[in-house]
Amino acid sequence: MIRIHSLKSDSHRQARLSQVGLAFAVWCALIAGTLVLASITGSNFASAQPPIAKAAWGVDSGVVRLPAGLVAQSMPRDRFNQLLFLGTPKLTHGDVDDVIEVVRQNSSLFGLAIMATVVQQDGKYQLREVGLGHSYKIGKRPTVVTSEKAESLGADLGMIATRVLAKNEAMMDPPIVVIQTTSLIVFDVTAVMAINGQHVDRRMRHLIWTHPTTGRTATAVWLLNEEITPPGAKQWAIESAMPIHLIPADTVEDRAIHVDGDEISWTIPSDRAFALQRLPGKTQVSWTPALREHLGNRTFDNASLGGMLEAINDAIASATGSETQNR
């Protein structure tokens, strides 16, 4: 197992940062059924881009909209060659019986697709960009669609489904990219979450990381609570009601949705009627003091990014070690 030692100097810090491993190699190996640990190198923190001041879509932001017509599967191609996550909403919790059948059916038509462009340069794999979009099954293939181009792609949606898709597109706000390096991207989006049965807004942070040797990509996701964050604080408060979730590449799953019947009027649900019941991904990592200290940063430099990666590295190694013992 990769072991990270304490730092003695700034020069030692820089040397250590080039070898930080996140323990995703450990975790991805467990998912694949093998316990062989690969050495993780090549994370170029020196080239980290400064945080973007405001949310924005675009090729320079690191996170872009997926193009319509793209098949949401991992396959060899120049862009978006790795599927990270494909989740289909399912109304499973709360006041599900308050939702009429036509709304229930249309709520599960479109999945959230997250994909990555991974390239190879100088013998190392790099994470070039992440794409977000909505997928719909055309034939047997999950295909990225937009309300403007769905029909021309062969998707027979109908009036209600087209409106649902347009609404989903409007609600997908541009992400806030916190930091990007050659091997990772950290970005935040706002999500409506069901916490203790209440629908609340939370900042959902995504850390997407590519192994420089294998090219395999994985995701960690957790929640930050702006409501209880003191004004001017350097860190967002952690939402500890939900643990960190880990998502291996090519994850396809249903997204459990909580329904608040008070947000449904005359059979019409409001924008806050539906909320995520849980974060995606089956593997969970419990919060530790080190994770609480490092995962809420508003911005990152080499030192704070290294601290975050070290904390996640140790936590994931501990979590995956426990999984191994239980097998």
C-alpha positions in Angstrom: 0.0 0.0 0.0 1.2 3.5 -0.8 2.2 5.3 2.3 2.5 9.1 2.6 4.9 10.5 5.1 5.0 13.8 6.9 6.7 16.7 5.2 9.9 18.3 6.4 10.5 21.1 4.0 9.0 22.9 1.0 11.3 21.1 -1.4 10.2 17.8 0.2 6.6 19.0 -0.1 7.0 19.5 -3.9 8.6 16.1 -4.3 5.8 14.5 -2.3 3.1 16.3 -4.3 4.3 14.7 -7.5 3.7 11.3 -6.0 0.3 11.8 -4.2 -2.0 8.9 -5.0 -5.6 9.4 -3.7 -5.7 5.6 -3.2 -7.9 5.4 -6.3 -5.5 2.8 -7.6 -6.2 0.7 -4.5 -9.9 1.2 -4.9 -10.1 0.6 -8.6 -8.1 -2.5 -8.2 -10.6 -3.8 -5.6 -13.4 -3.0 -8.0 -11.6 -5.0 -10.7 -11.1 -8.0 -8.3 -7.4 -7.7 -7.8 -5.3 -6.3 -4.9 -2.3 -5.4 -6.9 -1.3 -1.8 -6.1 0.1 0.4 -8.9 2.5 3.2 -8.2 0.8 6.6 -8.8 2.9 9.3 -10.3 2.7 12.2 -12.6 0.2 14.6 -11.0 1.3 17.9 -12.3 0.3 20.3 -9.5 2.7 23.0 -10.7 0.4 23.5 -13.7 -2.7 23.8 -11.7 -5.0 26.5 -13.1 -6.4 29.1 -10.8 -10.1 28.8 -9.8 -12.6 30.3 -12.2 -14.3 33.3 -10.7 -17.8 32.4 -11.7 -19.7 29.5 -13.1 -19.4 29.1 -16.8 -19.7 26.6 -19.6 -16.9 26.5 -22.2 -13.8 24.6 -23.4 -11.5 26.6 -21.2 -13.5 25.9 -18.0 -12.6 22.2 -17.7 -16.3 21.2 -17.5 -18.5 21.4 -20.6 -21.8 20.4 -21.9 -21.8 17.0 -23.7 -22.7 17.3 -27.4 -26.1 15.9 -28.6 -25.8 12.6 -30.3 -22.9 11.3 -28.2 -23.3 7.7 -27.0 -22.9 7.7 -23.3 -20.5 4.8 -23.1 -16.7 4.4 -22.8 -15.2 3.9 -26.3 -12.2 4.9 -28.3 -12.7 8.4 -29.6 -11.0 11.8 -29.4 -13.4 13.4 -26.9 -15.4 12.0 -24.0 -13.9 8.5 -24.3 -14.7 7.5 -20.7 -18.1 7.2 -19.1 -17.8 8.2 -15.4 -21.4 8.0 -14.4 -24.9 7.4 -15.9 -27.8 7.7 -13.4 -31.5 7.4 -14.1 -33.9 9.1 -11.6 -36.3 6.8 -9.8 -39.0 8.1 -7.4 -38.3 5.8 -4.4 -38.8 7.8 -1.2 -41.2 10.2 0.4 -44.6 11.0 -1.0 -44.3 8.9 -4.1 -48.0 8.1 -4.3 -48.8 11.8 -4.6 -47.1 11.8 -8.1 -49.5 11.0 -10.9 -48.5 8.3 -13.3 -47.6 10.5 -16.3 -45.2 12.6 -14.2 -43.7 9.4 -12.7 -43.1 7.9 -16.1 -41.5 11.1 -17.6 -39.3 11.7 -14.5 -37.3 8.6 -15.3 -36.9 9.1 -19.0 -33.6 11.0 -18.9 -30.4 10.1 -17.1 -27.5 12.3 -16.0 -24.4 11.5 -18.0 -20.9 12.5 -16.8 -18.0 11.7 -19.1 -14.3 12.5 -19.4 -11.8 13.1 -22.1 -8.6 11.2 -21.2 -5.6 11.7 -23.5 -2.1 10.3 -23.5 0.9 12.7 -23.6 4.5 12.0 -23.0 3.7 8.4 -21.9 1.2 9.6 -19.2 -2.5 9.8 -19.2 -4.1 13.2 -18.6 -7.6 14.4 -17.8 -8.4 17.0 -20.4 -12.1 17.8 -19.6 -15.3 16.6 -18.1 -18.7 16.7 -19.8 -22.2 16.8 -18.4 -25.5 16.1 -20.2 -28.8 14.2 -20.3 -29.1 10.8 -21.9 -32.1 9.1 -23.4 -32.2 5.5 -24.8 -32.4 5.6 -28.6 -32.7 2.0 -29.6 -30.6 0.2 -27.0 -27.9 2.9 -26.7 -27.9 5.7 -24.1 -27.5 8.8 -26.2 -27.0 12.4 -25.1 -30.0 14.5 -26.2 -31.1 18.1 -26.1 -34.6 19.5 -26.4 -33.6 21.1 -29.7 -32.0 18.1 -31.3 -33.7 15.1 -29.7 -36.2 14.6 -32.6 -33.5 14.8 -35.3 -31.5 12.1 -33.4 -34.5 9.7 -33.5 -35.8 10.2 -30.0 -39.7 10.1 -30.0 -40.3 12.2 -26.9 -43.7 13.8 -27.3 -44.7 17.2 -25.9 -44.5 16.4 -22.2 -41.2 14.6 -22.3 -39.7 17.4 -24.5 -40.8 19.9 -21.8 -39.3 17.8 -19.1 -36.0 17.7 -21.0 -36.0 21.4 -21.5 -36.7 22.0 -17.8 -33.8 19.6 -16.9 -31.5 21.6 -19.2 -32.5 24.9 -17.7 -31.9 23.6 -14.2 -28.4 22.3 -15.0 -26.5 25.4 -13.9 -22.9 25.8 -15.1 -20.5 24.2 -12.6 -17.9 26.2 -10.6 -14.5 24.8 -11.4 -12.4 25.1 -8.2 -9.1 23.8 -9.6 -7.8 21.8 -12.6 -4.5 20.0 -13.1 -3.3 17.6 -15.7 -4.7 14.7 -13.7 -7.7 16.0 -11.8 -10.6 18.5 -11.8 -12.5 19.7 -8.8 -15.9 21.4 -9.4 -19.0 22.3 -7.5 -22.7 22.3 -8.5 -25.8 23.1 -6.5 -28.1 20.1 -5.8 -31.4 19.7 -4.0 -30.8 17.0 -1.4 -33.2 15.2 0.9 -31.7 15.5 4.4 -33.8 14.3 7.3 -36.8 14.4 5.0 -36.3 18.1 4.1 -35.4 19.3 0.7 -32.4 21.6 1.0 -29.8 23.2 -1.3 -26.3 21.9 -0.9 -23.0 22.5 -2.8 -22.1 19.1 -4.3 -18.3 18.8 -4.8 -16.9 16.5 -7.4 -13.2 15.3 -7.5 -12.5 13.5 -10.8 -9.1 12.0 -11.1 -7.2 10.0 -13.8 -4.5 7.5 -13.0 -1.5 8.6 -15.1 -0.3 5.1 -15.8 -3.5 3.2 -16.4 -5.7 6.0 -17.7 -8.5 4.8 -15.4 -10.7 7.6 -14.0 -12.7 7.7 -10.8 -14.8 10.2 -8.9 -15.3 11.2 -5.3 -18.3 13.3 -4.3 -19.4 15.0 -1.1 -21.6 17.8 0.2 -20.8 21.3 1.5 -23.3 23.4 3.5 -23.3 27.0 2.6 -26.1 27.8 5.1 -24.0 27.3 8.1 -20.7 28.6 6.7 -19.6 31.8 8.6 -19.3 34.9 6.4 -15.8 35.3 5.1 -14.7 31.8 6.1 -11.9 30.2 4.0 -13.7 26.9 3.9 -17.3 25.8 3.3 -18.8 23.9 6.2 -19.0 20.1 5.6 -22.4 18.5 5.3 -21.8 15.5 7.6 -25.3 14.1 7.3 -24.0 12.2 4.2 -20.7 10.5 3.8 -18.3 10.8 0.9 -19.2 8.5 -2.0 -16.8 6.9 -4.4 -17.8 6.3 -8.0 -15.7 4.0 -10.3 -15.7 4.7 -14.0 -18.5 3.1 -16.0 -20.9 3.3 -13.1 -24.6 2.9 -14.3 -27.2 3.1 -11.6 -30.6 4.4 -10.6 -30.7 7.7 -8.7 -33.0 7.4 -5.7 -35.3 10.4 -5.6 -37.3 11.7 -2.5 -40.7 13.3 -3.1 -42.1 16.1 -1.0 -45.9 16.1 -1.4 -46.2 19.6 -0.1 -44.4 20.8 -3.2 -47.1 19.3 -5.5 -50.1 21.5 -6.3 -52.9 20.3 -8.4 -50.8 17.3 -9.6 -48.0 19.7 -10.7 -44.7 19.4 -8.9 -42.6 22.5 -8.2 -38.9 22.7 -8.8 -38.4 21.6 -5.2 -40.7 18.6 -5.2 -37.9 16.2 -6.0 -34.5 15.8 -4.3 -31.7 13.3 -4.3 -32.1 10.8 -1.5 -28.4 9.9 -1.5 -25.2 10.6 -3.4 -24.3 8.3 -6.3 -21.9 5.4 -5.9 -22.0 2.4 -3.6 -18.7 2.8 -1.8 -18.9 5.2 1.2 -16.1 6.9 3.2 -17.0 8.1 6.7 -15.9 11.6 7.7 -12.8 11.9 9.8 -11.2 15.0 11.4 -8.6 15.2 8.6 -11.3 15.0 5.9 -13.3 17.8 7.7 -10.2 19.9 7.8 -9.2 19.7 4.1 -12.3 19.0 2.0 -14.1 22.3 2.3 -11.6 24.7 0.8 -13.0 27.5 -1.3 -9.7 27.7 -3.2 -6.6 25.6 -3.5 -2.9 26.0 -3.7 -0.2 23.3 -3.8 -0.2 22.9 -0.1 -4.0 22.8 0.5 -4.5 20.5 -2.6 -1.8 18.2 -1.3 -3.5 18.2 2.2 -6.9 17.3 0.6 -5.4 14.5 -1.5 -3.5 13.0 1.5 -6.6 13.0 3.7 -8.7 11.3 1.0 -5.8 8.9 0.2 -5.7 7.7 3.8 -9.5 7.5 4.2 -10.0 5.5 1.0 -7.1 3.2 1.8 -8.8 2.6 5.2 -12.2 2.0 3.7 -11.1 -0.3 0.9 -8.9 -2.2 3.5 -12.0 -2.8 5.5 -13.8 -4.1 2.4 -11.0 -6.5 1.7 -11.2 -7.9 5.2 -14.9 -8.4 4.9 -14.6 -10.5 1.7 
